[in-house]
Amino acid sequence: MSSKRATSEAKGLGLMPKSPAEALEPTRPPKRPKAMRPRREVRRLGPAMRVLNGAMTFLVVALGLGGALTFWMGKELGQDGPLKETKTIVVRKGDGARDIAQRLEAEGIIQSHHIFTMHYVGRSLAAWVGAKPFQLKAGEYEFPPASSVRQVAEIIGEGRSVLYRFTIPEGLTSAQIVERLKADTNLTGDIRTVPPEGSMLPETFRVPRGATRQSAIELMQVELKKLLESAWAGRQQGLPFQTIEEAMVLASIVDRETGRNDKHADIASVFINRLRKGMQLQSDPTILYGLMGGGVNWGKPITKPEIQSRTAHNTYVIKGLPPTPICNPSRTAIAAVLNPSQTTYLYFVASGNGASVFSQTLEEHNAAVVNWRKIEQGIRAKQAETAAQTRVVSRPAPAPAEGQLATQPATERAQPAIAPPAVAAPAPPVTPTVLNAAPATAQPAAATATPAATGSDVPLPTRKPKR
């Protein structure tokens, strides 16, 4: 009874085979419960996945270390340096980053050259992925006290070297400018050729020590080009010239003719008015430049024969403007020529106080000339008296022979190799300040006599009257 019951229970539970064929089959697993999800089979990673997994692990670790290194480097780069007072060093051309870093450490500007080198390498690598290029530049650099490594690197990398000033006075010829640049010890190198007259802007410029003289010339030329582009666009309408080159020629004359107390625009107006009327400019500096070129001595007195010298620049002989400028005019002279004063002046003459007396008519001008000659006689008398007192103090002077001047001309004293050693011979008739005299009846007798030699090494002005 019990075996039959067990057999029936086994069949009811599905444990007993239903047939002999079923008894021969392997035992079947029990059915999966409906509430349980199937367990996925764990697969082993392939070679590619293992490489990728390792790379990702390395990247995470590297990022962590990089972040820590960046934090540490940022702290080191921003830390105040050991420098106690401002210091200047020269970074030579061709020095590498390590050489520069070791030099900075030896000079006490940075604490460790390793930090500086690591910063340089990091900046260089960052440039490969689009960051701003970083390069250490040669030059002379000044570092303030407590400069951090980052500040030191920025100063050298941006090329913020110490700048030195060089000043070119207005009204010099190109040859005279070249000589001044050659004498400047802060500049280096040779000048290939003398630039054309009127191609440089005379001003004060700042350049690094060791800049080439040729680069200084190019700097003045670039600045002049910028100035002319803007000034020409804002010029007055109806000026009696058509090109920038002609404006530069007139500006050079205006610069040489303007006294220290004159307004450039007033002097420019005289020449503008004369050009409009077809009158000769009759500018004294053009005589000197025509005779001597770029090596002109602007203070040389002008003789009567020189007034009529037939040169391409002598505006007492030619009509209109000379072919080239006679100097390198200033910014003020260029602006004055392009925007002159609105006047009717046609003449001007020196007044003795660094300014000029302007006239509209020849009669007014001749009266101003007579007055200037009186002032000139007083100046010469004082100079002669000073020279005589100087000779008495030093040594007795030999008595001049009859018909000879008692004092030696200033230009001859300035050149003892050319001048007579003692007493000068009579000079040819010279009118150093009045090139076209008024009628003889309007002049005092003293004005027509040969001027006495000066006692000063600085000759009197050589301008101004026009006819």
Phi and psi in degrees as a GROMACS rama.xvg file:
@    title "Ramachandran Plot"
@    xaxis  label "Phi"
@    yaxis  label "Psi"
@TYPE xy
-66.5872  -36.8483  SER-2
-70.1481  -35.9767  SER-3
-66.6996  -40.0005  LYS-4
-64.9254  -39.6835  ARG-5
-67.2063  -37.3539  ALA-6
-66.7822  -43.2734  THR-7
-65.6288  -37.5822  SER-8
-66.1696  -39.1376  GLU-9
-64.2257  -39.6735  ALA-10
-65.5835  -41.5934  LYS-11
-62.2517  -31.7846  GLY-12
-84.9928  -5.2448  LEU-13
80.1647  22.6975  GLY-14
-94.1617  -22.5387  LEU-15
-95.3672  140.666  MET-16
-63.9576  143.886  PRO-17
-84.4595  -18.2373  LYS-18
-150.485  164.51  SER-19
-59.4333  -35.4362  PRO-20
-65.1523  -38.43  ALA-21
-68.5122  -30.666  GLU-22
-67.9601  -27.1788  ALA-23
-78.0421  -19.0369  LEU-24
-75.4983  154.256  GLU-25
-62.1097  158.67  PRO-26
-67.9856  128.345  THR-27
-81.7934  143.975  ARG-28
-70.0016  156.554  PRO-29
-67.9224  155.372  PRO-30
-64.3172  144.459  LYS-31
-71.3798  135.967  ARG-32
-62.4908  142.282  PRO-33
-65.9584  -27.4669  LYS-34
-81.5263  -12.8143  ALA-35
-97.3285  138.786  MET-36
-85.7273  151.374  ARG-37
-70.7092  139.967  PRO-38
-82.4178  126.761  ARG-39
-75.8515  149.358  ARG-40
-81.1864  130.419  GLU-41
-74.8638  123.129  VAL-42
-103.098  144.841  ARG-43
-81.4681  140.264  ARG-44
-67.8349  143.806  LEU-45
-78.9678  174.148  GLY-46
-58.9683  -41.9881  PRO-47
-64.6009  -42.8509  ALA-48
-67.1174  -36.4815  MET-49
-64.7502  -39.0365  ARG-50
-63.7021  -45.5608  VAL-51
-62.7497  -40.2482  LEU-52
-63.7345  -40.2715  ASN-53
-66.6409  -38.6237  GLY-54
-64.8557  -41.9005  ALA-55
-64.533  -39.1315  MET-56
-63.4623  -42.8567  THR-57
-63.4288  -39.789  PHE-58
-63.8222  -42.4549  LEU-59
-63.0554  -44.6216  VAL-60
-64.6761  -41.1875  VAL-61
-64.7199  -40.9752  ALA-62
-62.6606  -38.936  LEU-63
-64.5766  -46.0469  GLY-64
-66.2445  -38.3915  LEU-65
-63.5217  -41.2157  GLY-66
-61.781  -42.6772  GLY-67
-65.1045  -40.8616  ALA-68
-66.3837  -39.2343  LEU-69
-63.434  -43.2595  THR-70
-60.9584  -43.6461  PHE-71
-67.4262  -42.5665  TRP-72
-64.7087  -40.4199  MET-73
-60.5539  -38.7651  GLY-74
-66.6385  -41.481  LYS-75
-70.4216  -38.8829  GLU-76
-69.1777  -32.5684  LEU-77
-89.273  -3.91414  GLY-78
-73.728  140.794  GLN-79
-59.1024  139.48  ASP-80
-82.5742  175.321  GLY-81
-84.3683  -2.05135  PRO-82
-66.9991  130.083  LEU-83
-95.6188  -27.5922  LYS-84
-145.997  161.835  GLU-85
-56.5058  136.342  THR-86
-139.222  146.325  LYS-87
-120.29  131.967  THR-88
-133.222  161.561  ILE-89
-110.022  123.832  VAL-90
-92.9424  113.653  VAL-91
-78.9489  150.838  ARG-92
-66.3377  130.627  LYS-93
98.5248  -9.67223  GLY-94
-69.1668  136.782  ASP-95
-84.2462  171.904  GLY-96
-61.7508  -40.2452  ALA-97
-67.9384  -40.2528  ARG-98
-62.7033  -42.7157  ASP-99
-64.4663  -42.5867  ILE-100
-63.5338  -44.364  ALA-101
-64.4307  -36.4177  GLN-102
-65.8409  -41.5702  ARG-103
-63.8319  -39.4595  LEU-104
-67.8354  -41.7059  GLU-105
-64.7085  -32.1131  ALA-106
-82.7098  -2.07934  GLU-107
77.8317  22.6684  GLY-108
-89.8635  -35.9241  ILE-109
-124.141  161.19  ILE-110
-79.8612  -41.56  GLN-111
-140.812  130.888  SER-112
-73.8992  -19.9541  HIS-113
-64.9755  -42.1881  HIS-114
-62.3411  -43.6273  ILE-115
-62.7147  -44.181  PHE-116
-64.8733  -42.8028  THR-117
-62.1754  -39.4528  MET-118
-63.8269  -41.9929  HIS-119
-63.0193  -44.9582  TYR-120
-62.569  -43.0427  VAL-121
-61.923  -43.128  GLY-122
-66.3028  -37.317  ARG-123
-66.3413  -41.2462  SER-124
-66.3355  -38.4719  LEU-125
-63.8739  -28.6838  ALA-126
-66.135  -25.5016  ALA-127
-69.9947  -23.6258  TRP-128
-106.809  22.8027  VAL-129
105.956  -2.66271  GLY-130
-74.4763  168.98  ALA-131
-63.4725  129.743  LYS-132
-59.0725  144.254  PRO-133
-127.628  125.032  PHE-134
-145.289  134.732  GLN-135
-81.1105  125.111  LEU-136
-106.586  145.235  LYS-137
-72.4195  152.207  ALA-138
154.13  -179.103  GLY-139
-103.637  123.887  GLU-140
-123.243  144.423  TYR-141
-114.122  126.94  GLU-142
-113.773  128.472  PHE-143
-74.5568  165.405  PRO-144
-59.9449  147.863  PRO-145
60.0692  29.7569  ALA-146
-67.1421  130.732  SER-147
-77.4087  167.542  SER-148
-61.6249  -39.2726  VAL-149
-62.9222  -43.2751  ARG-150
-64.364  -42.1214  GLN-151
-62.278  -44.2623  VAL-152
-64.0866  -38.7945  ALA-153
-66.1845  -40.5324  GLU-154
-61.2737  -45.1329  ILE-155
-74.8618  -40.5791  ILE-156
-66.5698  -34.2942  GLY-157
-88.4211  -2.51202  GLU-158
69.1181  32.6282  GLY-159
-81.3907  66.3826  ARG-160
-78.4033  165.086  SER-161
-65.9267  131.937  VAL-162
-104.303  138.852  LEU-163
-114.109  144.694  TYR-164
-92.4294  140.506  ARG-165
-131.598  136.468  PHE-166
-116.489  130.105  THR-167
-110.792  112.903  ILE-168
-64.5985  153.356  PRO-169
-72.7354  151.641  GLU-170
84.97  8.94151  GLY-171
-88.2339  151.558  LEU-172
-76.5805  166.947  THR-173
-63.3231  -38.4422  SER-174
-64.1293  -38.0364  ALA-175
-69.144  -35.6646  GLN-176
-65.3163  -41.9257  ILE-177
-60.3065  -41.0045  VAL-178
-64.1914  -38.5115  GLU-179
-66.1562  -39.5721  ARG-180
-66.7423  -37.8221  LEU-181
-64.1652  -31.6713  LYS-182
-82.2043  -9.51177  ALA-183
-81.529  113.755  ASP-184
-74.6624  -14.7646  THR-185
-78.6299  -11.6328  ASN-186
-103.327  158.089  LEU-187
-131.375  168.524  THR-188
83.7101  172.318  GLY-189
-101.889  162.415  ASP-190
-104.145  123.558  ILE-191
-66.0649  -52.199  ARG-192
-142.743  156.619  THR-193
-72.153  124.929  VAL-194
-64.3913  159.788  PRO-195
-60.3676  150.946  PRO-196
-63.3376  135.809  GLU-197
77.9345  18.6731  GLY-198
-103.737  2.12376  SER-199
-126.634  148.826  MET-200
-98.0697  116.148  LEU-201
-79.1121  113.701  PRO-202
-157.272  -172.246  GLU-203
-97.6432  127.744  THR-204
-123.327  157.204  PHE-205
-120.184  124.664  ARG-206
-135.568  157.379  VAL-207
-69.2953  153.287  PRO-208
-62.177  136.679  ARG-209
91.2059  -2.08112  GLY-210
-61.4977  148.199  ALA-211
-77.1178  151.129  THR-212
-65.477  -33.6976  ARG-213
-65.6661  -37.3863  GLN-214
-67.9307  -31.6086  SER-215
-64.71  -40.9568  ALA-216
-63.6987  -44.232  ILE-217
-63.8935  -35.0608  GLU-218
-62.9907  -44.5071  LEU-219
-65.4507  -35.1942  MET-220
-69.9664  -40.286  GLN-221
-64.4814  -42.8059  VAL-222
-64.6875  -36.9445  GLU-223
-65.5088  -41.3897  LEU-224
-61.5782  -42.2656  LYS-225
-61.9196  -43.1848  LYS-226
-63.0315  -45.5779  LEU-227
-66.147  -35.5201  LEU-228
-61.1241  -42.5979  GLU-229
-79.5745  -39.3668  SER-230
-69.1548  -39.2712  ALA-231
-65.5267  -35.9833  TRP-232
-66.061  -27.6637  ALA-233
-102.764  20.9374  GLY-234
-74.1907  159.201  ARG-235
-67.0385  153.432  GLN-236
-86.4854  150.361  GLN-237
83.2951  17.3357  GLY-238
-71.6735  149.057  LEU-239
-81.8677  34.3158  PRO-240
-148.188  159.27  PHE-241
-113.054  -18.4989  GLN-242
-127.83  163.032  THR-243
-63.8906  -36.8688  ILE-244
-61.022  -41.7003  GLU-245
-65.9925  -37.4152  GLU-246
-63.079  -38.0171  ALA-247
-67.8984  -34.4458  MET-248
-62.2771  -48.4753  VAL-249
-67.3167  -37.0547  LEU-250
-62.2772  -36.2128  ALA-251
-66.1337  -37.0458  SER-252
-67.8644  -44.095  ILE-253
-60.1019  -40.9904  VAL-254
-63.4649  -40.4203  ASP-255
-74.9646  -23.3504  ARG-256
-90.996  -17.2893  GLU-257
-79.5248  125.155  THR-258
-75.6353  170.285  GLY-259
-65.7852  -25.6248  ARG-260
-107.302  9.51644  ASN-261
-86.2212  160.185  ASP-262
-97.8468  127.5  LYS-263
-57.3189  -37.8671  HIS-264
-65.3635  -32.4912  ALA-265
-70.8541  -43.2682  ASP-266
-62.855  -41.7272  ILE-267
-61.3945  -36.7009  ALA-268
-63.1441  -34.6427  SER-269
-62.1283  -48.5357  VAL-270
-69.4544  -35.1557  PHE-271
-61.8328  -45.5517  ILE-272
-63.7616  -39.0521  ASN-273
-68.7434  -37.1492  ARG-274
-64.1853  -39.9714  LEU-275
-64.7584  -32.9644  ARG-276
-89.1881  -0.427877  LYS-277
74.6811  19.9016  GLY-278
-85.3917  152.035  MET-279
-67.0825  145.213  GLN-280
-71.372  -36.2109  LEU-281
50.6344  57.3802  GLN-282
-100.046  124.242  SER-283
-60.0334  -42.4006  ASP-284
-58.163  -27.1687  PRO-285
-69.0839  -27.5248  THR-286
-63.6782  -49.5101  ILE-287
-64.4781  -42.7907  LEU-288
-66.6933  -37.9997  TYR-289
-63.5443  -31.936  GLY-290
-82.3078  -37.8344  LEU-291
-116.35  -12.3135  MET-292
67.3199  -145.862  GLY-293
-64.9806  -20.7013  GLY-294
-93.3507  26.7622  GLY-295
-62.3177  144.259  VAL-296
-101.397  102.408  ASN-297
-65.5771  -20.737  TRP-298
-90.1564  2.59045  GLY-299
-68.3444  130.598  LYS-300
-64.5345  147.292  PRO-301
-102.182  129.491  ILE-302
-90.0259  162.942  THR-303
-61.7221  -41.6501  LYS-304
-61.6468  -31.8247  PRO-305
-69.2817  -26.397  GLU-306
-60.5066  -35.8462  ILE-307
-98.3753  14.6354  GLN-308
-64.6005  131.162  SER-309
-88.7524  87.9119  ARG-310
-120.063  164.063  THR-311
-67.9359  -19.5355  ALA-312
-105.089  -9.68852  HIS-313
-72.9617  106.134  ASN-314
-79.6046  2.20256  THR-315
-83.4358  -14.0687  TYR-316
-111.037  -45.2933  VAL-317
-88.2023  163.396  ILE-318
-104.626  147.565  LYS-319
77.3708  -152.56  GLY-320
-89.0608  150.738  LEU-321
-65.2977  166.461  PRO-322
-70.4392  -27.3884  PRO-323
-138.69  163.616  THR-324
-61.1471  158.608  PRO-325
-103.05  -3.03  ILE-326
-165.78  -174.457  CYS-327
-102.339  102.433  ASN-328
-72.3134  158.869  PRO-329
-82.7298  169.682  SER-330
-58.7007  -39.8184  ARG-331
-66.4836  -41.5515  THR-332
-65.6783  -39.6175  ALA-333
-63.4055  -44.7748  ILE-334
-63.5071  -36.9979  ALA-335
-66.63  -39.5415  ALA-336
-69.1864  -37.1852  VAL-337
-80.3105  -19.4872  LEU-338
-141.132  69.3669  ASN-339
-72.5116  164.197  PRO-340
-66.1501  150.786  SER-341
-89.2615  93.9716  GLN-342
-132.937  173.34  THR-343
-115.723  17.8629  THR-344
-67.9675  142.438  TYR-345
-125.013  -9.44898  LEU-346
-140.681  154.692  TYR-347
-155.449  152.084  PHE-348
-145.605  155.405  VAL-349
-63.1768  149.803  ALA-350
-110.838  -9.92414  SER-351
96.6546  -8.2089  GLY-352
-118.632  21.3642  ASN-353
88.025  -1.51872  GLY-354
-115.256  -174.887  ALA-355
-126.485  155.441  SER-356
-104.334  122.569  VAL-357
-99.4643  146.737  PHE-358
-138.675  151.207  SER-359
-97.0947  -26.6041  GLN-360
-122.937  162.473  THR-361
-66.4999  -34.6005  LEU-362
-63.5149  -45.9193  GLU-363
-62.2493  -38.9398  GLU-364
-66.1528  -43.145  HIS-365
-62.0689  -37.2692  ASN-366
-64.7925  -38.7187  ALA-367
-67.8413  -32.8637  ALA-368
-65.8513  -44.8998  VAL-369
-59.3309  -42.8517  VAL-370
-64.7463  -40.0618  ASN-371
-65.1918  -36.1142  TRP-372
-65.8704  -34.9165  ARG-373
-63.1739  -44.342  LYS-374
-62.8999  -39.4908  ILE-375
-63.5111  -41.4073  GLU-376
-61.4236  -40.5025  GLN-377
-64.6384  -39.5677  GLY-378
-63.8293  -43.9412  ILE-379
-66.0409  -38.1162  ARG-380
-63.4536  -42.0937  ALA-381
-65.6114  -40.1105  LYS-382
-65.4683  -40.0091  GLN-383
-65.9682  -39.3944  ALA-384
-64.4511  -41.8531  GLU-385
-63.4529  -41.4768  THR-386
-64.8824  -39.9159  ALA-387
-64.5722  -41.4151  ALA-388
-64.6949  -36.8189  GLN-389
-64.4696  -40.5518  THR-390
-69.0232  -35.0502  ARG-391
-64.4342  -40.0459  VAL-392
-68.4418  -38.751  VAL-393
-81.6757  -59.092  SER-394
-162.96  153.784  ARG-395
-64.0093  141.16  PRO-396
-94.6239  143.251  ALA-397
-65.946  145.613  PRO-398
-68.3515  134.678  ALA-399
-72.3264  146.579  PRO-400
-73.0039  163.04  ALA-401
-61.9918  134.183  GLU-402
86.0595  -1.02792  GLY-403
-107.707  157.299  GLN-404
-76.6606  146.857  LEU-405
-80.8297  -16.6258  ALA-406
-127.613  158.34  THR-407
-94.1301  137.183  GLN-408
-57.1053  148.461  PRO-409
-62.9873  -37.4165  ALA-410
-67.2242  -30.3  THR-411
-76.1411  -35.9219  GLU-412
-65.4921  -30.6891  ARG-413
-73.0983  -16.4323  ALA-414
-130.238  76.3429  GLN-415
-62.4653  -23.0729  PRO-416
-70.5036  -22.6122  ALA-417
-102.32  -36.5358  ILE-418
-76.4968  155.252  ALA-419
-62.5874  146.44  PRO-420
-70.9191  -22.054  PRO-421
-124.336  -84.2597  ALA-422
-108.636  134.694  VAL-423
-83.7142  147.516  ALA-424
-77.6913  163.219  ALA-425
-57.985  131.967  PRO-426
-83.4898  154.154  ALA-427
-66.4289  158.786  PRO-428
-56.1187  125.244  PRO-429
-127.967  137.762  VAL-430
-123.31  81.8394  THR-431
-67.4892  -23.1556  PRO-432
-115.127  -16.7987  THR-433
-124.431  103.505  VAL-434
-86.8709  -21.1316  LEU-435
-133.825  100.094  ASN-436
-73.2336  159.939  ALA-437
-73.6628  171.099  ALA-438
-55.3592  147.735  PRO-439
-62.3611  -30.4859  ALA-440
-70.0499  -21.3161  THR-441
-91.6187  -1.34473  ALA-442
-106.5  141.746  GLN-443
-69.6061  158.991  PRO-444
-60.0306  -36.8259  ALA-445
-63.6185  -27.869  ALA-446
-75.5322  -23.9904  ALA-447
-89.6628  -12.5275  THR-448
-75.0275  162.179  ALA-449
-67.1609  127.37  THR-450
-62.4371  146.177  PRO-451
-69.9033  151.2  ALA-452
-66.6119  147.835  ALA-453
-83.0069  160.775  THR-454
-105.286  14.7693  GLY-455
-120.113  151.583  SER-456
-80.0273  -6.77518  ASP-457
-102.458  111.838  VAL-458
-68.1931  157.618  PRO-459
-68.2767  163.339  LEU-460
-57.2072  149.788  PRO-461
-113.425  27.1168  THR-462
-125.318  158.99  ARG-463
-158.383  -31.6052  LYS-464
-56.9773  147.068  PRO-465
-120.159  160.287  LYS-466
